[in-house]
Amino acid sequence: MNVVRNLSWLDRFLPLWIFLAMALGVGAGHVYPSIGPALEQVKVAEVSLPIAVGLLWMMYPVLAKVRYESLGEFAAQGKMFGVSLVFNWVLGPAVMFALAWLLLADLPEYRTGLILVGLARCIAMVLIWNMLAGGSNETAAILVALNSLFQIVMYSVLGYLFLAVVPGWLGAETMVVQISMGQIAKSVLIFLGIPLAAGFLTRLILVRRYGVGWYEQVFMPRLGPTALIGLLYTIVLMFSMQGENIVRLPLDVVRIALPLLLYFIIMWGLAFAISKAMGFSYQHTTSLAFTAAGNNFELAIAVAVGIFGIASGEALAAVVGPLIEVPALVGLVYVSLWAKQRFFLHEVAG
């Protein structure tokens, strides 16, 4: 199976598009230094309106793809649900927190940005990697839907815990303690709640009117790619204000990338190995591994911008997320297919 050929041209070259969007933003900020103040003229939840539009749009198509009607079917898979909860809402945030503190102890802004990424659990983009690796589409869709709903409540709670409480135990600067749960909840409710409601209503109304086949085979192939366009648009605007830091501190970007890469490898490897040891099938093991490793970097970007500002180090760390996640998880698709041949011979033969 050729993984790259199964991606659309937009998905296939996403790291390149992100690099180009970053370069365009840096160039625009250099040529037009007044672009930053102009973007800050009108704000929504402390985020400039043009950027808020991009943040909301890149979330909406992703959440419109989730099969919310499948949630009830998961009741019979309580064991798998429990494993997913542990990986997504206990191990995932804890692993990213540990890596951020271990590798970015001297860079608190980047460390905080990575912690925000670790708290933002996977949503619809992971469906692509799961599909390419031959995982269970139904299981992945249900896990994605559940993560979308859990994030409304858990992101705020865990955000306050890992940003305001746990760092105090480690003797961190008290600046982080000034972040309230209300600030995080506000950003989550706006930048996840609004597109989640819009995505749910879009699917509910259009499926009833035109049927599931039309919705998934005609409507979503047209709407889905616009999420990446929204992401690239947002990156251009963000990097128009981040450009000076990128040019001045390229090694910082490399330092941000290292814990991210380790995080994806550790989370995927742990989830795959433990799920296999628990006797799950290859399809379910793969779905659990990719949903454990993937992150909702769109939400992390939105929260980082909403709380710390568009030109912050926290926002820069969040923006680096998709740049590392896409090639890392494509590589893990190949690893998953190799593992299928190596450790699930009975299923391959069957």
Sine and cosine of phi, psi and omega as CSV:
sin_phi,cos_phi,sin_psi,cos_psi,sin_omega,cos_omega
0.00,0.00,0.79,-0.61,0.03,-1.00
-1.00,-0.07,0.96,-0.29,-0.09,-1.00
-0.88,0.47,-0.71,0.71,-0.08,-1.00
-0.88,0.48,-0.65,0.76,-0.03,-1.00
-0.92,0.40,-0.38,0.92,-0.01,-1.00
-1.00,0.09,-0.09,1.00,0.07,-1.00
-1.00,-0.04,0.51,-0.86,0.14,-0.99
-0.92,0.39,0.30,-0.95,-0.02,-1.00
-0.88,0.47,-0.50,0.87,0.02,-1.00
-0.94,0.34,-0.70,0.72,0.03,-1.00
-0.94,0.35,-0.62,0.78,-0.10,-0.99
-0.86,0.50,-0.63,0.77,-0.06,-1.00
-0.94,-0.33,0.44,0.90,-0.07,-1.00
-0.84,0.54,-0.70,0.72,0.05,-1.00
-0.84,0.54,-0.62,0.78,0.04,-1.00
-0.91,0.42,-0.71,0.71,0.00,-1.00
-0.88,0.48,-0.62,0.79,0.01,-1.00
-0.91,0.41,-0.69,0.73,0.07,-1.00
-0.85,0.52,-0.71,0.70,-0.01,-1.00
-0.91,0.42,-0.64,0.77,0.03,-1.00
-0.90,0.44,-0.65,0.76,0.06,-1.00
-0.88,0.47,-0.71,0.70,-0.01,-1.00
-0.89,0.45,-0.67,0.74,0.03,-1.00
-0.89,0.46,-0.67,0.75,0.02,-1.00
-0.91,0.42,-0.69,0.73,0.03,-1.00
-0.88,0.48,-0.70,0.72,0.00,-1.00
-0.90,0.44,-0.67,0.74,0.00,-1.00
-0.90,0.44,-0.65,0.76,0.00,-1.00
-0.92,0.39,-0.51,0.86,0.01,-1.00
-0.97,0.25,-0.67,0.74,-0.03,-1.00
-0.96,0.27,-0.62,0.79,-0.03,-1.00
-0.86,-0.51,0.98,0.20,-0.05,-1.00
-0.89,0.46,-0.27,0.96,0.01,-1.00
-0.99,0.14,-0.01,1.00,-0.06,-1.00
-0.91,0.42,-0.56,0.83,0.00,-1.00
-0.88,0.48,-0.84,0.55,0.05,-1.00
-0.85,0.53,-0.56,0.83,0.00,-1.00
-0.91,0.41,-0.64,0.77,0.00,-1.00
-0.92,0.40,-0.43,0.90,-0.06,-1.00
-1.00,0.02,0.05,1.00,-0.08,-1.00
-0.89,0.45,-0.72,0.70,-0.01,-1.00
-0.87,-0.50,0.77,-0.64,-0.10,-0.99
-0.82,-0.58,0.46,-0.89,0.14,-0.99
-0.80,-0.60,0.90,-0.43,-0.04,-1.00
0.80,0.60,0.73,0.69,0.02,-1.00
0.92,0.40,0.24,0.97,0.06,-1.00
-0.90,-0.44,0.69,-0.72,-0.01,-1.00
-0.85,0.53,0.61,-0.79,-0.10,-1.00
-0.84,0.54,-0.73,0.68,0.01,-1.00
-0.85,0.53,-0.60,0.80,0.01,-1.00
-0.97,0.24,-0.60,0.80,0.04,-1.00
-0.87,0.50,-0.64,0.77,0.04,-1.00
-0.87,0.49,-0.70,0.71,0.01,-1.00
-0.90,0.43,-0.67,0.74,0.01,-1.00
-0.89,0.47,-0.68,0.73,0.01,-1.00
-0.93,0.38,-0.65,0.76,-0.07,-1.00
-0.94,0.34,-0.62,0.78,-0.05,-1.00
-0.94,0.35,-0.32,0.95,0.06,-1.00
-1.00,0.07,-0.57,0.82,-0.14,-0.99
-0.88,0.48,-0.79,0.62,0.00,-1.00
-0.88,0.47,-0.57,0.82,0.01,-1.00
-0.89,0.45,-0.69,0.72,-0.03,-1.00
-0.98,0.20,-0.36,0.93,0.09,-1.00
-0.96,0.30,-0.29,0.96,-0.03,-1.00
-0.99,0.11,-0.35,0.94,-0.08,-1.00
-0.93,0.38,0.69,-0.73,0.02,-1.00
-1.00,0.03,0.99,0.12,-0.07,-1.00
-0.90,0.44,-0.47,0.88,-0.02,-1.00
-0.94,0.35,-0.20,0.98,-0.01,-1.00
-1.00,0.05,-0.09,1.00,-0.07,-1.00
-0.84,0.55,-0.65,0.76,-0.04,-1.00
-0.90,0.43,-0.46,0.89,-0.04,-1.00
-0.94,0.35,-0.27,0.96,-0.09,-1.00
-0.99,0.15,-0.17,0.99,-0.05,-1.00
-0.86,0.51,-0.52,0.86,-0.04,-1.00
-0.99,0.16,-0.04,1.00,-0.05,-1.00
-0.88,-0.47,0.76,0.66,-0.09,-1.00
-0.86,0.51,-0.62,0.79,-0.01,-1.00
-0.88,0.47,-0.72,0.70,0.00,-1.00
-0.92,0.40,-0.61,0.79,0.04,-1.00
-0.88,0.48,-0.68,0.73,0.01,-1.00
-0.89,0.46,-0.68,0.73,0.03,-1.00
-0.88,0.48,-0.70,0.72,0.00,-1.00
-0.89,0.46,-0.67,0.75,0.02,-1.00
-0.87,0.50,-0.70,0.72,-0.02,-1.00
-0.89,0.46,-0.72,0.69,-0.03,-1.00
-0.92,0.39,-0.67,0.74,-0.10,-0.99
-0.99,0.17,-0.59,0.81,-0.15,-0.99
-0.91,-0.41,0.01,1.00,0.09,-1.00
-0.84,-0.54,-0.90,0.44,-0.08,-1.00
-0.94,0.35,-0.71,0.71,-0.06,-1.00
-0.82,0.57,-0.84,0.54,0.04,-1.00
-0.86,0.50,-0.62,0.79,-0.04,-1.00
-0.93,0.37,-0.65,0.76,0.01,-1.00
-0.91,0.42,-0.71,0.71,0.01,-1.00
-0.91,0.41,-0.63,0.77,0.04,-1.00
-0.86,0.51,-0.72,0.69,-0.02,-1.00
-0.90,0.43,-0.70,0.71,0.00,-1.00
-0.90,0.43,-0.66,0.75,0.00,-1.00
-0.89,0.46,-0.69,0.73,0.00,-1.00
-0.95,0.32,-0.57,0.82,-0.03,-1.00
-0.94,0.33,-0.67,0.75,-0.14,-0.99
-0.97,-0.22,-0.24,0.97,-0.02,-1.00
-0.77,-0.64,0.61,0.80,-0.05,-1.00
-0.87,0.49,-0.49,0.87,-0.04,-1.00
-1.00,-0.09,0.06,1.00,-0.04,-1.00
-0.78,-0.63,0.97,0.23,-0.14,-0.99
-0.88,0.48,-0.56,0.83,-0.01,-1.00
-0.92,0.40,-0.72,0.69,0.02,-1.00
-0.91,0.40,-0.62,0.78,0.02,-1.00
-0.86,0.50,-0.71,0.71,0.02,-1.00
-0.90,0.44,-0.65,0.76,0.03,-1.00
-0.87,0.50,-0.66,0.75,0.02,-1.00
-0.93,0.36,-0.58,0.81,0.05,-1.00
-0.89,0.46,-0.63,0.78,0.06,-1.00
-0.88,0.47,-0.62,0.79,0.05,-1.00
-0.91,0.42,-0.68,0.73,-0.01,-1.00
-0.90,0.44,-0.48,0.88,0.01,-1.00
-0.98,0.19,-0.36,0.93,-0.06,-1.00
-1.00,0.04,0.98,-0.18,-0.10,-0.99
-0.98,0.20,0.32,-0.95,-0.17,-0.99
-0.86,0.51,0.56,-0.83,0.22,-0.98
-0.77,-0.64,-0.64,-0.77,-0.38,-0.93
-0.91,0.41,-0.43,0.90,-0.05,-1.00
-0.88,0.48,-0.47,0.88,0.00,-1.00
-0.91,0.42,-0.38,0.93,0.03,-1.00
-0.87,0.49,-0.52,0.85,0.02,-1.00
-0.91,0.41,-0.76,0.65,-0.04,-1.00
-0.91,0.40,-0.63,0.77,0.03,-1.00
-0.88,0.48,-0.68,0.73,0.00,-1.00
-0.89,0.45,-0.71,0.71,-0.03,-1.00
-0.91,0.42,-0.52,0.86,0.00,-1.00
-1.00,0.08,-0.06,1.00,0.02,-1.00
0.99,0.17,0.45,0.89,0.06,-1.00
-0.98,0.21,0.03,-1.00,0.02,-1.00
-0.98,0.20,0.91,-0.41,0.00,-1.00
-0.90,0.44,-0.63,0.78,-0.02,-1.00
-0.91,0.41,-0.72,0.69,0.00,-1.00
-0.89,0.46,-0.70,0.71,0.00,-1.00
-0.89,0.46,-0.66,0.75,0.00,-1.00
-0.89,0.45,-0.65,0.76,0.00,-1.00
-0.92,0.39,-0.69,0.73,0.03,-1.00
-0.89,0.46,-0.64,0.77,0.02,-1.00
-0.90,0.43,-0.68,0.73,0.01,-1.00
-0.89,0.46,-0.69,0.73,0.00,-1.00
-0.91,0.41,-0.66,0.75,0.04,-1.00
-0.89,0.46,-0.61,0.79,0.02,-1.00
-0.87,0.49,-0.68,0.73,-0.01,-1.00
-0.96,0.30,-0.66,0.75,0.00,-1.00
-0.89,0.46,-0.54,0.84,-0.07,-1.00
-0.91,0.42,-0.47,0.88,0.01,-1.00
-0.84,0.54,-0.63,0.78,-0.03,-1.00
-0.99,-0.14,-0.77,0.64,-0.18,-0.98
-0.95,0.32,-0.52,0.85,-0.04,-1.00
-0.88,0.47,-0.67,0.74,0.00,-1.00
-0.91,0.41,-0.71,0.71,-0.03,-1.00
-0.90,0.43,-0.78,0.63,-0.02,-1.00
-0.93,0.37,-0.56,0.83,0.05,-1.00
-0.87,0.49,-0.71,0.71,0.04,-1.00
-0.91,0.42,-0.65,0.76,-0.01,-1.00
-0.89,0.45,-0.78,0.63,-0.11,-0.99
-0.99,0.15,-0.32,0.95,0.01,-1.00
-0.98,-0.19,-0.51,0.86,-0.10,-0.99
-0.92,-0.39,-0.40,0.91,-0.08,-1.00
-0.97,-0.25,-0.87,0.49,-0.07,-1.00
-0.86,0.50,-0.67,0.74,0.03,-1.00
-0.84,0.54,-0.54,0.84,0.05,-1.00
-0.89,0.45,-0.55,0.83,0.05,-1.00
-0.91,0.41,-0.43,0.90,-0.04,-1.00
-0.99,-0.12,0.10,1.00,0.02,-1.00
0.97,0.23,0.50,0.87,-0.03,-1.00
-0.97,0.24,0.21,-0.98,0.05,-1.00
-0.87,0.50,0.58,-0.81,-0.05,-1.00
-0.97,0.25,-0.12,0.99,0.01,-1.00
-0.84,0.55,-0.63,0.78,-0.03,-1.00
-0.92,0.40,-0.52,0.86,-0.06,-1.00
-0.90,0.43,-0.35,0.94,-0.02,-1.00
-0.95,0.30,-0.17,0.98,0.03,-1.00
-0.98,0.22,0.82,-0.58,-0.02,-1.00
-0.99,-0.11,0.38,-0.92,0.08,-1.00
-0.88,0.47,-0.53,0.85,0.02,-1.00
-0.89,0.45,-0.62,0.78,0.03,-1.00
-0.88,0.47,-0.72,0.70,0.00,-1.00
-0.91,0.41,-0.70,0.71,-0.02,-1.00
-0.88,0.48,-0.62,0.78,0.01,-1.00
-0.88,0.48,-0.73,0.68,0.01,-1.00
-0.90,0.43,-0.65,0.76,-0.01,-1.00
-0.91,0.42,-0.71,0.70,-0.04,-1.00
-0.90,0.44,-0.59,0.81,0.00,-1.00
-0.97,0.23,-0.80,0.60,-0.17,-0.99
-1.00,0.02,-0.14,0.99,0.18,-0.98
-0.90,-0.43,-0.68,0.74,-0.05,-1.00
-0.89,0.46,-0.71,0.70,-0.02,-1.00
-0.90,0.44,-0.80,0.60,0.02,-1.00
-0.92,0.39,-0.48,0.88,0.06,-1.00
-0.90,0.43,-0.72,0.70,0.03,-1.00
-0.90,0.44,-0.67,0.75,0.00,-1.00
-0.91,0.42,-0.66,0.75,0.02,-1.00
-0.91,0.42,-0.68,0.73,0.02,-1.00
-0.88,0.48,-0.74,0.67,-0.02,-1.00
-0.92,0.40,-0.61,0.79,0.04,-1.00
-0.87,0.50,-0.74,0.67,0.00,-1.00
-0.92,0.40,-0.70,0.72,-0.03,-1.00
-0.86,0.51,-0.76,0.66,-0.08,-1.00
-0.94,0.33,-0.72,0.69,-0.09,-1.00
-0.96,0.27,-0.56,0.83,0.05,-1.00
-0.91,0.41,-0.66,0.75,0.04,-1.00
-0.90,0.44,-0.59,0.81,-0.09,-1.00
-0.99,0.13,-0.67,0.74,-0.13,-0.99
-0.89,-0.45,-0.20,0.98,0.01,-1.00
0.99,-0.12,0.37,-0.93,-0.04,-1.00
-0.90,0.43,-0.65,0.76,-0.03,-1.00
-0.85,0.53,-0.76,0.65,0.00,-1.00
-0.90,0.44,-0.66,0.75,-0.06,-1.00
-0.88,0.47,-0.73,0.68,-0.10,-0.99
-1.00,0.09,-0.43,0.90,-0.06,-1.00
-0.98,-0.20,-0.33,0.94,-0.03,-1.00
-0.89,-0.45,-0.81,0.59,-0.10,-0.99
-0.95,0.32,-0.78,0.62,-0.08,-1.00
-0.91,0.42,-0.61,0.80,0.07,-1.00
-0.87,0.49,-0.39,0.92,0.06,-1.00
-1.00,0.04,-0.65,0.76,-0.03,-1.00
-0.98,0.19,-0.64,0.77,-0.12,-0.99
-0.78,0.63,-0.77,0.64,-0.04,-1.00
-0.88,0.47,-0.35,0.94,-0.02,-1.00
-0.93,0.36,-0.31,0.95,0.07,-1.00
-0.90,0.44,-0.68,0.74,0.02,-1.00
-0.94,0.35,-0.55,0.84,0.07,-1.00
-0.90,0.43,-0.66,0.75,0.07,-1.00
-0.88,0.47,-0.63,0.78,0.04,-1.00
-0.89,0.46,-0.73,0.68,-0.02,-1.00
-0.90,0.43,-0.66,0.75,0.06,-1.00
-0.85,0.53,-0.70,0.72,-0.01,-1.00
-0.92,0.40,-0.65,0.76,0.01,-1.00
-0.90,0.44,-0.66,0.75,0.03,-1.00
-0.84,0.54,-0.75,0.66,-0.03,-1.00
-0.92,0.40,-0.67,0.74,-0.02,-1.00
-0.91,0.42,-0.67,0.74,-0.05,-1.00
-0.98,0.22,-0.25,0.97,0.14,-0.99
-0.92,0.40,-0.38,0.92,0.08,-1.00
-0.98,-0.20,-0.31,0.95,-0.01,-1.00
-0.99,-0.12,-0.10,1.00,-0.15,-0.99
-0.80,0.60,-0.69,0.72,-0.04,-1.00
-0.88,0.48,-0.65,0.76,0.02,-1.00
-0.92,0.40,-0.62,0.78,-0.02,-1.00
-0.90,0.44,-0.72,0.70,-0.02,-1.00
-0.93,0.37,-0.60,0.80,-0.08,-1.00
-0.99,0.16,-0.46,0.89,-0.12,-0.99
-0.76,-0.64,0.84,0.55,-0.02,-1.00
-0.89,0.45,-0.52,0.85,0.01,-1.00
-0.93,0.37,-0.44,0.90,0.06,-1.00
-0.90,0.43,-0.61,0.79,0.03,-1.00
-0.89,0.46,-0.64,0.77,0.04,-1.00
-0.90,0.44,-0.65,0.76,0.00,-1.00
-0.92,0.40,-0.57,0.82,0.07,-1.00
-0.92,0.39,-0.62,0.79,-0.07,-1.00
-0.92,0.39,-0.56,0.83,-0.09,-1.00
-0.88,0.47,-0.80,0.60,0.02,-1.00
-0.90,0.44,-0.52,0.85,0.07,-1.00
-0.88,0.47,-0.74,0.67,-0.01,-1.00
-0.88,0.47,-0.70,0.71,0.03,-1.00
-0.89,0.46,-0.62,0.79,0.00,-1.00
-0.87,0.49,-0.75,0.66,-0.03,-1.00
-0.88,0.48,-0.66,0.75,-0.01,-1.00
-0.92,0.39,-0.73,0.69,-0.04,-1.00
-0.90,0.43,-0.75,0.66,-0.06,-1.00
-0.91,0.42,-0.70,0.71,0.01,-1.00
-0.90,0.43,-0.72,0.70,-0.04,-1.00
-0.89,0.46,-0.70,0.71,0.02,-1.00
-0.89,0.46,-0.73,0.68,-0.04,-1.00
-0.90,0.43,-0.66,0.75,-0.01,-1.00
-0.91,0.41,-0.73,0.68,-0.05,-1.00
-0.91,0.42,-0.71,0.71,-0.03,-1.00
-0.94,0.35,-0.65,0.76,0.02,-1.00
-0.90,0.44,-0.64,0.77,0.04,-1.00
-0.90,0.43,-0.69,0.73,-0.01,-1.00
-0.90,0.43,-0.47,0.88,0.01,-1.00
-0.99,0.13,-0.02,1.00,0.10,-1.00
1.00,0.01,0.23,0.97,0.04,-1.00
-0.95,0.32,0.44,-0.90,0.05,-1.00
-0.93,0.36,0.21,-0.98,0.02,-1.00
-0.86,0.51,-0.68,0.73,-0.04,-1.00
-0.87,0.49,-0.72,0.70,-0.01,-1.00
-0.95,0.31,-0.62,0.78,0.05,-1.00
-0.86,0.51,-0.71,0.71,0.00,-1.00
-0.90,0.44,-0.69,0.73,0.01,-1.00
-0.88,0.47,-0.69,0.72,0.02,-1.00
-0.91,0.42,-0.63,0.77,-0.03,-1.00
-0.91,0.41,-0.71,0.71,-0.04,-1.00
-0.96,0.29,-0.58,0.81,0.05,-1.00
-0.94,0.33,-0.46,0.89,0.06,-1.00
-0.96,0.29,-0.57,0.82,-0.09,-1.00
-1.00,0.08,-0.51,0.86,-0.08,-1.00
-0.97,0.26,0.37,-0.93,0.02,-1.00
-0.71,-0.70,0.44,-0.90,0.06,-1.00
-1.00,-0.02,0.98,0.22,-0.10,-1.00
-0.93,0.38,-0.38,0.93,0.06,-1.00
-0.88,0.47,-0.70,0.71,0.02,-1.00
-0.91,0.40,-0.66,0.75,0.01,-1.00
-0.87,0.50,-0.67,0.74,0.04,-1.00
-0.88,0.47,-0.71,0.70,-0.04,-1.00
-0.88,0.48,-0.71,0.71,-0.02,-1.00
-0.93,0.37,-0.67,0.75,0.00,-1.00
-0.88,0.48,-0.68,0.73,0.02,-1.00
-0.92,0.38,-0.68,0.73,-0.05,-1.00
-0.91,0.42,-0.59,0.81,-0.07,-1.00
-1.00,-0.04,-0.69,0.72,-0.15,-0.99
-0.97,-0.25,-0.29,0.96,-0.01,-1.00
0.97,-0.23,0.43,-0.90,-0.11,-0.99
-0.92,0.38,-0.49,0.87,-0.05,-1.00
-1.00,-0.07,0.22,0.98,-0.09,-1.00
-0.99,0.15,0.34,-0.94,0.10,-0.99
-0.92,0.39,-0.52,0.85,0.05,-1.00
-0.88,0.47,-0.68,0.74,0.02,-1.00
-0.91,0.40,-0.63,0.78,0.03,-1.00
-0.88,0.48,-0.70,0.71,0.00,-1.00
-0.88,0.47,-0.64,0.77,0.01,-1.00
-0.92,0.40,-0.61,0.79,-0.02,-1.00
-0.92,0.39,-0.52,0.85,0.03,-1.00
-0.92,0.40,-0.36,0.93,-0.05,-1.00
-0.77,0.64,-0.86,0.52,-0.03,-1.00
-0.91,0.42,-0.44,0.90,0.02,-1.00
-0.89,0.45,-0.55,0.83,0.00,-1.00
-1.00,-0.06,-0.60,0.80,-0.11,-0.99
-0.90,0.44,-0.68,0.74,-0.09,-1.00
-0.87,0.50,-0.84,0.54,0.01,-1.00
-0.91,0.42,-0.53,0.85,-0.01,-1.00
-0.90,0.43,-0.72,0.69,-0.05,-1.00
-0.97,0.25,-0.48,0.88,0.14,-0.99
-0.89,0.46,-0.68,0.74,0.05,-1.00
-0.88,0.47,-0.61,0.79,0.00,-1.00
-0.95,0.31,-0.37,0.93,0.14,-0.99
-0.88,0.48,-0.71,0.70,0.04,-1.00
-0.89,0.45,-0.66,0.75,0.02,-1.00
-0.89,0.46,-0.66,0.76,0.00,-1.00
-0.89,0.46,-0.69,0.72,0.01,-1.00
-0.91,0.41,-0.59,0.81,0.08,-1.00
-0.91,0.42,-0.69,0.73,-0.01,-1.00
-0.90,0.45,-0.54,0.84,0.04,-1.00
-0.87,0.49,-0.70,0.72,0.01,-1.00
-0.94,0.35,-0.49,0.87,-0.10,-1.00
-1.00,0.04,-0.63,0.78,-0.16,-0.99
-0.89,-0.45,-0.12,0.99,0.00,-1.00
-0.81,-0.59,0.74,0.67,-0.08,-1.00
-0.87,0.49,-0.58,0.82,-0.01,-1.00
-0.91,0.41,-0.56,0.83,0.03,-1.00
-0.97,0.25,-0.60,0.80,0.04,-1.00
-0.90,0.44,-0.68,0.73,0.01,-1.00
-0.91,0.41,-0.59,0.81,-0.02,-1.00
-0.95,0.31,0.00,0.00,0.00,0.00
